[in-house]
Amino acid sequence: MAAGALAVPKLLAGGASAADAMAPSLKTSLDACTPPGDALQGLLERNKRFSKAWQALGEGVSPKKRMALKVSMFEEGCQIDRMALAEGQRPWAALVSCADARVAPEWIFSAGSGELFQVRVAGNNAYDDGIASLEYAVAVLEVPLILVLGHSGCGAVKAAMASEPLTPLLEDLLKPIRASLKSGDDLTQAIEGNARFAAAQLTKRSAVLKEAQANGKVTIKSAFFDIKSGRVSLLD
């Protein structure tokens, strides 16, 4: 903890310097797709758009037609200028989500390149490298929101609940998930509990994130993505 505390002023100083060095015109270009108002509500509104399109992808629809329906939801969105993205980034939300191929944050939140800072790993764990990446996102990029996103049918949580032998690396991966498990929980409850646990770990294990949260510079939430409906629900 002491080492993390010592890193806070250095990171914050670096973030301030980077922000000050960015030209106002570049900031404007990079902020072109940032939703107005609260970032969390912006994510949830974007997800409503995705969920509506996702539920239209019914049986009897060809793969090409399904993709056309998905792409149609982006007609209401926007894309940051590629030349501006070549010069910098100003994401307005950060996600800790599973590496599962069915969980694609840009689709789920109808976002273009440069909008979402992402940390992805099986089981959406709060692992060391991921937390360090989030420290950078908050302290340097000034991202105001971190959302830890669990999802239905998560294989990593299912494996953590089972007793089958795994490789040493997989055992290490599942340790934090197993630490979140509660006796009697079904799979969905365990997935939700794991997302809450990972969100809580961010400030417990990072002085940078703890200070930023205390100062109102970042909000940390957990949520659950239901693959069938395409809906994201906040967790208490």
C-alpha positions in Angstrom: 0.0 0.0 0.0 2.8 2.4 0.8 4.4 1.9 -2.6 1.0 2.6 -4.2 0.6 5.7 -2.2 4.0 6.9 -3.3 3.0 6.4 -7.0 -0.1 8.7 -6.7 1.6 12.1 -7.0 3.7 10.9 -9.9 0.7 9.5 -11.8 -1.4 12.5 -11.1 1.4 14.9 -12.1 1.8 13.0 -15.4 -1.9 13.1 -16.0 -2.1 16.9 -15.5 0.9 17.4 -17.7 -0.6 15.3 -20.5 -3.9 17.1 -20.3 -2.3 20.5 -20.4 -0.1 19.6 -23.3 -3.1 18.6 -25.5 -4.3 21.3 -27.8 -7.9 22.5 -27.3 -8.8 21.6 -30.9 -7.6 18.0 -30.3 -9.6 17.8 -27.1 -12.7 18.9 -28.9 -12.2 16.3 -31.6 -11.6 13.5 -29.1 -14.6 14.5 -27.1 -16.9 14.5 -30.1 -18.7 11.3 -29.2 -18.7 11.7 -25.4 -22.3 11.6 -24.2 -23.5 14.7 -22.3 -24.1 14.4 -18.5 -23.4 11.3 -16.4 -21.1 8.7 -18.0 -22.9 5.8 -16.4 -26.3 6.9 -17.7 -24.7 7.4 -21.1 -23.5 3.7 -21.1 -26.9 2.5 -20.1 -28.7 4.5 -22.8 -26.3 3.2 -25.4 -27.0 -0.4 -24.2 -30.7 0.1 -24.7 -30.0 0.8 -28.3 -27.9 -2.3 -28.6 -30.4 -4.5 -26.8 -33.2 -3.4 -29.1 -31.2 -4.4 -32.2 -29.9 -7.6 -30.5 -33.4 -8.9 -29.8 -34.4 -8.4 -33.4 -31.9 -11.0 -34.5 -34.4 -13.9 -34.3 -34.5 -17.3 -35.8 -34.9 -17.5 -39.6 -32.8 -14.4 -40.1 -29.6 -14.9 -42.2 -26.2 -14.2 -40.7 -25.8 -11.3 -43.2 -29.2 -9.8 -42.2 -28.3 -10.2 -38.5 -25.1 -8.1 -39.1 -27.1 -5.5 -41.0 -29.5 -5.2 -38.1 -26.6 -4.8 -35.6 -24.9 -2.2 -37.8 -28.1 -0.2 -38.0 -27.9 0.8 -34.4 -24.6 2.7 -35.1 -26.6 5.0 -37.4 -27.6 6.9 -34.3 -24.0 7.1 -33.0 -20.8 8.7 -34.2 -17.1 8.0 -34.8 -14.2 10.2 -33.6 -12.0 11.5 -36.3 -9.2 9.0 -37.1 -6.6 11.8 -37.4 -7.4 12.9 -33.9 -7.2 9.3 -32.6 -3.7 9.1 -34.1 -2.7 12.0 -31.9 -4.3 10.9 -28.6 -7.3 9.5 -26.6 -9.9 10.8 -24.2 -12.1 7.7 -23.3 -15.2 8.6 -21.2 -15.6 5.2 -19.5 -13.4 2.2 -18.6 -14.6 -1.4 -18.5 -13.3 -4.5 -16.7 -15.0 -7.2 -18.7 -14.6 -10.9 -19.5 -12.5 -12.2 -22.4 -15.5 -14.3 -23.5 -16.1 -13.9 -27.3 -19.8 -13.2 -26.7 -19.0 -10.0 -24.7 -18.0 -7.2 -27.0 -18.1 -3.9 -25.2 -18.1 -1.7 -28.4 -21.3 -3.5 -29.5 -22.9 -3.8 -26.1 -22.5 0.0 -25.6 -22.8 1.1 -29.2 -19.4 2.8 -29.0 -16.8 3.7 -31.7 -13.1 3.7 -31.5 -11.6 5.8 -28.8 -14.6 5.9 -26.5 -14.0 3.0 -24.1 -10.9 2.1 -22.2 -10.9 -1.7 -21.8 -9.4 -4.3 -19.5 -10.5 -7.8 -20.5 -9.7 -11.1 -18.8 -11.6 -14.4 -18.3 -13.9 -13.9 -15.3 -13.5 -10.0 -15.3 -10.9 -10.3 -12.5 -9.3 -7.4 -10.7 -5.8 -8.6 -11.5 -2.6 -6.7 -11.0 -1.9 -5.7 -14.6 -5.5 -4.7 -15.1 -5.6 -2.5 -12.0 -2.4 -0.8 -13.1 -4.0 -0.1 -16.5 -7.0 1.4 -14.7 -4.7 3.6 -12.6 -3.3 5.0 -15.9 -6.9 5.5 -17.3 -8.0 7.4 -14.2 -4.9 9.3 -13.3 -3.6 10.2 -16.7 -6.6 9.9 -19.1 -9.0 11.3 -16.4 -11.6 8.6 -17.1 -14.6 9.4 -14.8 -16.2 5.9 -14.7 -15.1 2.3 -14.2 -17.7 -0.4 -14.8 -16.9 -4.1 -13.9 -19.1 -6.2 -16.2 -20.0 -9.8 -15.4 -22.1 -11.8 -17.9 -24.5 -14.7 -18.1 -23.1 -18.2 -18.4 -19.5 -17.1 -17.5 -17.3 -20.1 -18.0 -14.6 -18.8 -15.6 -17.0 -18.5 -12.7 -18.5 -21.9 -13.6 -15.0 -23.4 -13.5 -14.3 -21.7 -10.2 -17.4 -23.3 -8.7 -16.3 -26.8 -9.9 -13.7 -29.1 -8.5 -12.0 -30.4 -11.7 -8.2 -30.1 -11.7 -6.9 -27.3 -13.9 -3.5 -26.1 -15.1 -1.4 -24.0 -12.6 -2.0 -20.8 -14.6 -5.8 -21.4 -14.7 -5.8 -22.1 -10.9 -4.1 -18.7 -10.4 -6.7 -17.0 -12.7 -9.6 -18.5 -10.7 -8.2 -17.6 -7.2 -9.9 -14.2 -6.9 -13.2 -15.6 -8.3 -13.2 -18.4 -5.7 -12.6 -15.8 -3.1 -15.8 -14.1 -4.1 -18.0 -17.3 -4.0 -20.7 -17.8 -1.3 -22.1 -21.1 -0.3 -25.5 -21.8 -1.8 -25.2 -19.4 -4.7 -26.3 -20.5 -8.2 -24.2 -19.6 -11.2 -25.9 -16.3 -11.9 -25.6 -15.2 -8.2 -22.0 -16.2 -8.3 -21.3 -14.2 -11.4 -23.0 -11.2 -9.9 -21.1 -11.6 -6.6 -17.8 -11.9 -8.5 -18.5 -8.6 -10.4 -19.2 -6.9 -7.1 -16.1 -8.4 -5.5 -13.8 -7.3 -8.4 -15.2 -3.8 -8.2 -14.5 -3.6 -4.5 -11.0 -4.9 -5.0 -10.1 -2.0 -7.2 -9.9 0.5 -4.4 -8.8 -2.0 -1.8 -5.7 -2.8 -3.9 -4.9 0.6 -5.5 -4.2 3.8 -3.6 -4.5 5.7 -6.8 -8.1 4.5 -7.4 -9.0 4.8 -3.8 -7.9 8.4 -3.7 -9.6 9.2 -7.0 -12.9 7.7 -5.8 -12.7 9.6 -2.5 -12.1 12.9 -4.4 -15.0 12.3 -6.7 -12.8 11.9 -9.8 -14.0 8.4 -10.6 -17.1 6.4 -10.0 -16.8 2.6 -9.8 -19.8 0.3 -10.4 -20.5 -3.3 -11.2 -23.1 -4.7 -13.7 -24.4 -7.8 -15.3 -24.8 -8.4 -19.0 -27.5 -10.9 -20.1 -26.5 -12.4 -23.4 -30.0 -13.5 -24.4 -31.6 -10.1 -24.0 -28.5 -8.0 -24.6 -29.4 -5.9 -21.5 -26.9 -4.6 -18.9 -28.2 -4.3 -15.4 -26.5 -2.4 -12.6 -25.7 -4.4 -9.4 -26.0 -3.0 -5.9 
